[in-house]
Amino acid sequence: MILQFIQAKALLLFHLIGFIFLAFLAIHTPSVGGDGDTIMHYFWANYALSEPAAFFNNWAKPFFTLFAAPSTLFGFTGIKIFNIFCGVSASYLASILARDFQWKLYWLMPLIAFGGVSFAPYLFSGLTEPFAALVLILGIRLLQLGQEKNSYFYWGFLLLSFLPYCRSEALVLLPLFALIGLYQKVYKATALLLFGTIFYSLSGSFFNDGNIFWLFDSPYKSGASIYGKGSWLHYFSRLKVMLGLINYYLLLLSIGFSLIFYSYQRKLFSTSLLLIFAPAVLFFTAHTVVWALGIFASAGLERVLILTFPLYWLIIIHFLSFLSEYFGEFKKFFGVFLLLVLSLLSYKIHRLPNSIFYWDNATLLRPQQKFEKEVICRYLNSRYPNLAERKVISDLPFVALSLNINPLDPKQVSNWERVTKELWSDIPANSIFIWDSKTIPFYFQLDKEQVLDIPWLGLVKQFNFEDTEYLIFETNEKFREYSK
């Protein structure tokens, strides 16, 4: 009992120290977690504080927006600390769940979670995955507590009903949780899996012209993906990098061993397997299939797997705990020492992927650094002293973040769709246009030759950073003629 008490307190203390350390890094590093979605989720959460309709945007993940919005009062650093809190809490809850299952090595959870390659770096972002991972593991923890007190089933299914509004693809897990509820014979509690959808359908209808079916206007339509498709092994290879070599093979060994062992023991439908193994395998399989087939707007993003990382850690802990019981106490400590050594070796083997993950999330990307220094600081600020009074036409989230403007606010920013559709009322004569060779040609089919042919735009400056070209335009004397 004394040892268990010490382990429990040490576990909590380690997570508190981890949170403080990561929060310190978040405050003292300019990282934004990449480009694109990480910044746009921040903007949506921030915009919701002044525009309530933003709380009901399907792409922005409304349940995430609800909880993340207050953190944006402290800028992008605020949302990073919010995600760090979510990630550290997910690790702590996973370790508590392993203790509930009486897996002896539950106290190894922080080592496995934060000793891996990618989990901690992804917390330095505005992405929704860390929050979704917390919602998932908390929901599963409540379902586990429901084995002892029935009322926890209601809270667990209620929370899990909001999971698709943290990550849209988590919708595939709801039928699985429904089957678990039916298997447990808690029929009324299982019905609460519909609550999140009903809640957002009704409440969001007030901001969608009374349309209660607004949720079905999903940004992830069925059919061919604009991003193409990839290999059936894509997520296997990426998971190996994200987890690290040792954790990856321990995960595969644990899944294979458990299927064989529990099939032999006729315990395939035990609570731990249903709650931990089934969602982890189903979620991974679903992403593998949609990327290989190139459907549902899948882009083959590896970060989506972060949602089920706490389940992967639990699966690894399950296997190590079994080995420790099988080999006895002495060999258990030897095994822990061996795990530490192998983890260090894994880090060395994957030092390049490690450096990529940590570098990308500990600082600005190199193109972002150059853009901020050369384009914004040296050029735009000197050429346009009244830059804050001008409207910026851009589709680069980092541009808006650097200029301290919200691209969702039509008073501050317009995008190139307005240009292609010639929506003159959205384009003041003193606007500044920033074209880039990656975003605009892909989304608006407006390549360099085409944008240079627009008669009412004049090129004033050109930049080349890494493999991206940037063109700065102003309206010329023909603009008034065309905008009449």
C-alpha positions in Angstrom: 0.0 0.0 0.0 2.8 2.4 0.9 4.6 1.7 -2.4 1.4 2.3 -4.4 0.8 5.6 -2.6 4.3 6.7 -3.3 3.9 5.7 -7.0 0.6 7.5 -7.3 2.0 10.8 -5.8 5.2 10.5 -7.9 3.1 10.0 -11.0 1.0 13.2 -10.3 4.2 15.1 -9.4 6.0 14.0 -12.6 3.0 15.2 -14.7 2.9 18.5 -12.9 6.6 19.1 -13.5 6.1 18.0 -17.1 3.3 20.6 -17.6 5.4 23.4 -16.0 8.4 22.6 -18.2 6.4 22.4 -21.4 4.5 25.5 -20.6 7.8 27.3 -20.0 9.0 26.3 -23.4 5.7 27.4 -25.0 6.0 30.8 -23.5 9.7 31.3 -24.5 9.6 29.8 -28.0 7.9 31.4 -31.1 6.6 28.1 -32.4 3.1 27.8 -34.0 3.2 24.1 -34.8 3.7 24.4 -38.6 1.4 26.2 -41.0 -2.2 26.0 -42.0 -4.6 24.2 -39.7 -2.7 24.8 -36.5 -3.0 28.6 -37.0 -6.6 28.5 -38.4 -7.9 26.6 -35.4 -6.5 29.4 -33.2 -8.1 32.0 -35.4 -11.5 30.3 -35.2 -11.3 29.9 -31.4 -10.3 33.6 -31.1 -13.0 34.8 -33.5 -15.7 33.0 -31.6 -15.1 35.3 -28.6 -16.5 38.2 -30.7 -18.6 36.3 -33.2 -20.7 33.5 -31.6 -21.5 31.9 -34.9 -17.9 30.7 -35.0 -18.7 28.3 -32.1 -20.8 26.4 -34.7 -18.4 26.0 -37.6 -18.1 22.4 -38.7 -14.5 22.6 -40.0 -13.3 24.4 -36.8 -14.5 21.5 -34.6 -17.1 23.2 -32.3 -16.5 21.3 -29.1 -12.8 22.1 -29.4 -13.6 25.8 -30.2 -15.8 26.0 -27.1 -13.0 25.0 -24.7 -10.0 26.5 -26.5 -11.6 30.0 -27.1 -10.7 31.4 -23.6 -7.1 30.5 -24.0 -6.7 32.7 -27.1 -7.1 35.8 -24.9 -3.4 35.2 -24.3 -2.5 34.9 -27.9 -1.1 31.9 -29.7 0.9 31.1 -26.6 -2.4 30.6 -24.7 -3.7 27.9 -27.1 -0.3 26.2 -26.9 -0.5 26.0 -23.1 -4.1 24.8 -23.4 -3.0 21.9 -25.7 -0.1 21.1 -23.3 -2.6 20.8 -20.5 -4.7 18.5 -22.6 -1.7 16.3 -23.6 -0.3 16.0 -20.0 -3.8 15.3 -18.6 -4.3 12.6 -21.3 -1.1 10.9 -20.2 -2.1 11.1 -16.5 -5.6 9.7 -17.1 -4.1 6.9 -19.2 -1.8 5.9 -16.3 -4.8 6.0 -13.9 -6.7 3.8 -16.3 -3.8 1.3 -16.4 -3.8 1.3 -12.6 -7.6 0.6 -12.7 -6.9 -2.4 -14.9 -4.3 -3.5 -12.3 -1.4 -3.4 -14.7 1.7 -3.2 -12.5 3.8 -1.0 -14.7 1.3 1.8 -15.0 3.8 4.3 -13.6 5.9 3.9 -16.8 3.2 5.8 -18.7 5.0 9.2 -18.7 8.2 7.7 -20.0 6.4 6.0 -22.9 4.2 9.0 -23.6 6.8 11.8 -23.6 9.8 9.6 -24.4 8.3 9.1 -27.9 9.1 11.2 -30.9 6.1 13.2 -31.8 3.5 13.6 -29.0 5.1 16.4 -27.0 6.0 18.5 -30.1 2.4 18.4 -31.4 1.3 20.0 -28.2 3.0 23.2 -29.2 0.3 24.0 -31.7 -3.3 25.1 -32.1 -4.3 21.6 -33.5 -7.4 19.8 -32.1 -5.8 16.4 -31.7 -4.5 16.8 -28.1 -7.9 17.9 -26.9 -9.6 15.1 -28.8 -7.2 12.6 -27.2 -8.1 13.9 -23.7 -11.9 13.7 -24.4 -11.4 10.1 -25.7 -9.3 8.8 -22.8 -11.6 10.6 -20.2 -14.6 9.1 -21.8 -13.1 5.6 -21.7 -12.1 6.1 -18.1 -15.7 7.0 -17.2 -16.9 3.8 -19.0 -14.4 1.8 -16.9 -15.7 3.4 -13.7 -19.2 2.4 -14.9 -18.2 -1.2 -14.1 -18.4 -0.2 -10.4 -21.0 2.5 -10.4 -23.6 2.6 -13.2 -24.1 6.4 -13.3 -20.6 6.8 -14.8 -21.8 5.1 -17.9 -24.1 8.1 -18.5 -21.3 10.6 -18.1 -19.0 8.5 -20.3 -21.3 8.2 -23.2 -22.4 11.8 -22.9 -18.8 13.0 -23.2 -18.0 10.6 -26.0 -21.0 11.9 -28.0 -19.1 15.1 -28.5 -15.9 13.4 -29.8 -16.8 13.9 -33.5 -16.9 17.6 -32.8 -13.3 17.5 -31.7 -12.2 15.4 -34.7 -14.7 14.6 -37.4 -13.2 11.2 -38.2 -13.8 10.1 -34.6 -17.4 9.5 -35.8 -16.3 6.0 -36.7 -15.8 5.2 -33.0 -19.4 6.0 -32.0 -20.9 2.7 -33.4 -18.2 0.8 -31.6 -19.0 2.5 -28.3 -22.6 1.8 -28.9 -21.9 -1.9 -29.3 -19.9 -1.8 -26.0 -22.9 -0.1 -24.3 -25.2 -2.8 -25.6 -22.8 -5.5 -24.6 -22.8 -4.0 -21.1 -26.6 -3.8 -21.2 -26.7 -0.1 -20.3 -29.2 0.8 -23.0 -30.4 4.2 -21.7 -26.8 5.4 -21.1 -25.8 4.2 -24.6 -28.6 6.4 -26.2 -26.7 9.4 -24.9 -24.2 8.9 -27.8 -26.7 10.8 -29.8 -26.7 13.8 -27.5 -23.7 15.7 -29.0 -25.2 15.6 -32.5 -28.6 16.6 -31.3 -27.2 19.4 -29.2 -25.1 20.9 -32.0 -27.8 20.4 -34.6 -30.4 22.4 -32.6 -28.1 25.1 -31.0 -26.2 25.6 -34.3 -29.4 26.0 -36.3 -29.9 29.5 -34.7 -26.8 30.6 -36.6 -27.6 28.6 -39.8 -30.9 30.1 -40.8 -32.9 27.6 -38.7 -31.4 24.6 -40.6 -31.0 21.7 -38.1 -29.2 19.7 -40.7 -26.3 22.1 -40.9 -23.9 19.5 -39.4 -24.3 17.3 -42.5 -22.7 20.0 -44.6 -19.4 18.4 -43.8 -16.1 19.6 -45.3 -15.1 15.9 -45.6 -17.4 14.8 -48.4 -17.5 11.2 -49.7 -15.9 10.6 -53.1 -12.4 11.2 -54.5 -10.1 13.3 -52.3 -8.4 16.4 -53.8 -5.2 15.3 -52.1 -5.1 12.0 -54.0 -4.3 8.7 -52.4 -1.4 6.7 -51.0 0.0 3.4 -49.9 -1.8 0.9 -47.6 1.4 0.9 -45.5 1.5 4.7 -45.2 0.2 4.9 -41.6 2.3 2.0 -40.5 5.5 3.7 -41.7 4.5 7.1 -40.2 3.5 5.5 -36.9 6.9 3.9 -36.6 8.5 7.4 -36.8 5.9 9.1 -34.6 6.2 6.5 -31.7 9.8 5.7 -32.1 11.2 2.3 -33.1 10.9 0.6 -29.7 7.4 1.8 -28.8 6.2 0.9 -32.3 7.4 -2.7 -32.2 6.2 -3.1 -28.6 2.8 -1.9 -29.8 2.7 -4.5 -32.6 3.9 -7.2 -30.2 1.3 -6.4 -27.7 -1.6 -6.4 -30.2 -0.5 -9.7 -31.7 0.2 -11.3 -28.4 -3.2 -10.2 -26.9 -5.2 -11.5 -29.9 -3.5 -14.9 -29.6 -3.5 -15.1 -25.8 -7.0 -13.9 -25.2 -8.4 -15.9 -28.0 -6.9 -19.0 -26.3 -8.2 -17.8 -22.9 -11.6 -16.9 -24.5 -11.4 -13.4 -23.1 -11.5 -11.4 -26.3 -14.5 -9.5 -25.0 -12.9 -8.5 -21.8 -13.4 -4.9 -20.7 -9.8 -3.8 -21.3 -9.7 -5.2 -24.8 -13.1 -3.6 -25.8 -12.2 -0.2 -24.3 -8.6 0.0 -25.3 -7.7 -2.3 -28.2 -10.9 -2.0 -30.3 -11.0 1.8 -30.7 -7.2 2.0 -31.3 -7.3 -0.6 -34.1 -10.6 0.7 -35.6 -9.4 4.3 -35.8 -6.0 3.3 -37.4 -7.7 1.0 -39.9 -10.3 3.6 -40.9 -7.6 6.1 -41.7 -5.5 3.5 -43.6 -8.5 2.6 -45.8 -9.7 6.2 -46.6 -6.1 7.3 -47.5 -5.4 4.2 -49.6 -8.7 4.6 -51.5 -8.3 8.4 -51.6 -11.8 9.2 -50.3 -13.4 11.6 -47.7 -10.9 14.4 -48.3 -8.2 12.4 -46.7 -4.8 14.0 -47.0 -2.9 11.1 -45.3 -2.0 13.4 -42.4 -0.1 11.5 -39.7 -1.1 13.9 -36.9 -4.6 12.5 -36.8 -3.3 9.4 -35.0 -2.5 11.6 -32.0 -6.1 11.1 -30.9 -5.5 7.4 -30.1 -1.9 7.8 -28.8 -3.1 7.3 -25.1 -4.6 4.0 -26.3 -1.3 3.0 -27.9 0.5 3.7 -24.6 -1.9 1.6 -22.7 -1.5 -1.3 -25.1 2.3 -1.1 -24.6 1.9 -0.9 -20.8 -0.4 -4.0 -20.9 2.3 -6.0 -22.7 5.1 -4.9 -20.4 3.1 -5.5 -17.3 2.3 -9.1 -18.5 6.1 -9.7 -19.1 6.9 -8.3 -15.6 4.5 -10.7 -14.0 5.8 -13.6 -16.0 9.4 -13.1 -15.3 9.1 -12.1 -11.7 10.1 -9.0 -9.6 13.9 -9.1 -10.2 13.5 -9.4 -14.0 10.9 -6.7 -13.9 13.4 -4.1 -12.9 15.9 -5.5 -15.4 13.2 -5.1 -18.0 12.5 -1.5 -17.1 16.2 -0.7 -17.3 16.3 -2.5 -20.7 13.3 -0.4 -21.8 15.1 2.8 -20.9 18.2 1.7 -22.8 16.2 0.7 -25.8 14.3 3.9 -25.7 17.5 5.9 -25.8 18.7 3.8 -28.7 15.4 4.3 -30.5 15.9 8.1 -30.1 19.4 7.9 -31.6 18.1 5.7 -34.5 15.4 8.2 -35.1 17.4 11.4 -34.3 16.5 12.9 -37.7 12.7 12.4 -37.3 13.1 13.6 -33.7 14.9 16.7 -34.8 12.3 17.4 -37.4 9.4 17.1 -35.0 11.0 19.1 -32.3 12.6 21.7 -34.5 9.3 22.3 -36.4 7.4 22.7 -33.2 10.0 24.6 -31.1 10.6 27.3 -33.5 9.1 28.9 -36.7 9.6 27.0 -39.9 12.4 28.3 -42.0 10.1 29.8 -44.6 8.1 31.5 -41.9 11.2 33.0 -40.3 12.4 34.4 -43.6 8.9 35.7 -44.5 8.6 37.4 -41.2 12.0 38.9 -41.4 12.3 39.8 -45.1 8.8 40.4 -46.3 7.0 41.8 -43.2 9.7 43.5 -41.1 12.0 44.8 -43.9 9.6 45.4 -46.7 5.9 45.8 -45.8 6.5 47.8 -42.6 8.9 50.2 -44.4 6.9 50.6 -47.6 3.5 50.9 -45.9 3.8 52.9 -42.6 0.0 52.7 -42.3 -0.1 48.9 -42.9 -2.7 48.3 -40.2 -5.1 50.5 -42.1 -4.9 48.5 -45.3 -6.7 45.4 -46.2 -4.6 42.3 -46.9 -5.5 39.8 -49.6 -3.9 36.6 -48.6 -4.6 32.9 -47.9 -1.6 32.2 -45.8 -2.5 31.9 -42.1 0.9 32.8 -40.9 0.7 36.1 -42.7 -2.3 37.0 -40.7 -0.7 35.8 -37.5 2.4 37.9 -38.1 0.4 41.0 -39.0 -1.8 40.4 -35.9 -5.0 40.3 -37.9 -7.7 37.7 -38.0 -8.3 36.2 -41.5 -11.9 35.4 -40.5 -12.7 39.0 -40.0 -13.8 40.4 -43.5 -12.9 43.9 -42.3 -9.3 43.0 -42.0 -8.6 40.3 -44.6 -10.0 38.9 -47.9 -8.8 35.9 -49.8 -8.0 35.3 -53.4 -11.4 33.8 -54.1 -12.6 37.4 -54.0 -10.1 38.3 -56.6 -11.0 35.4 -58.9 -14.7 36.3 -58.6 -14.0 40.0 -58.9 -15.9 40.9 -55.8 -15.0 44.6 -55.9 -16.9 45.6 -52.7 -14.5 43.4 -50.7 -11.3 44.9 -52.3 -10.5 48.5 -51.3 -8.2 50.4 -53.7 -5.3 50.5 -51.2 -5.3 46.7 -50.6 -2.1 44.7 -50.5 -2.1 41.3 -52.4 0.2 38.5 -51.3 0.3 35.6 -53.8 2.3 32.4 -53.0 3.2 29.6 -55.4 1.8 26.8 -53.1 -1.5 27.8 -51.7 -3.1 29.9 -54.5 -2.5 27.6 -57.5 -3.7 24.6 -55.5 -6.9 26.0 -54.1 -7.8 28.6 -56.7 -6.1 27.4 -59.8 -4.4 30.8 -60.2 -0.8 30.3 -61.2 1.9 32.9 -61.7 1.2 33.6 -65.3 -2.5 34.0 -64.7 -2.1 36.4 -61.7 0.4 38.5 -63.7 -2.2 38.8 -66.5 -4.8 40.4 -64.2 -4.9 43.9 -65.7 -5.8 45.9 -62.5 -3.0 44.4 -60.4 0.6 45.7 -60.5 3.5 43.7 -59.3 5.7 45.6 -56.8 8.0 43.0 -55.3 9.0 39.4 -55.7 10.5 37.0 -53.1 11.8 33.4 -53.2 12.3 31.4 -50.0 13.1 27.7 -50.0 10.8 26.3 -52.7 8.1 28.9 -52.5 7.7 32.1 -54.5 5.9 35.2 -53.1 4.5 38.1 -55.2 3.4 41.4 -53.7 0.8 43.3 -55.7 -1.0 46.6 -55.5 -4.0 47.9 -57.5 -3.0 50.1 -60.4 -4.7 52.9 -62.3 -7.0 50.4 -64.1 -8.6 49.3 -60.9 -11.2 52.1 -60.7 -12.3 51.3 -64.3 -12.7 47.6 -63.6 -14.4 48.1 -60.2 -17.1 50.4 -61.5 
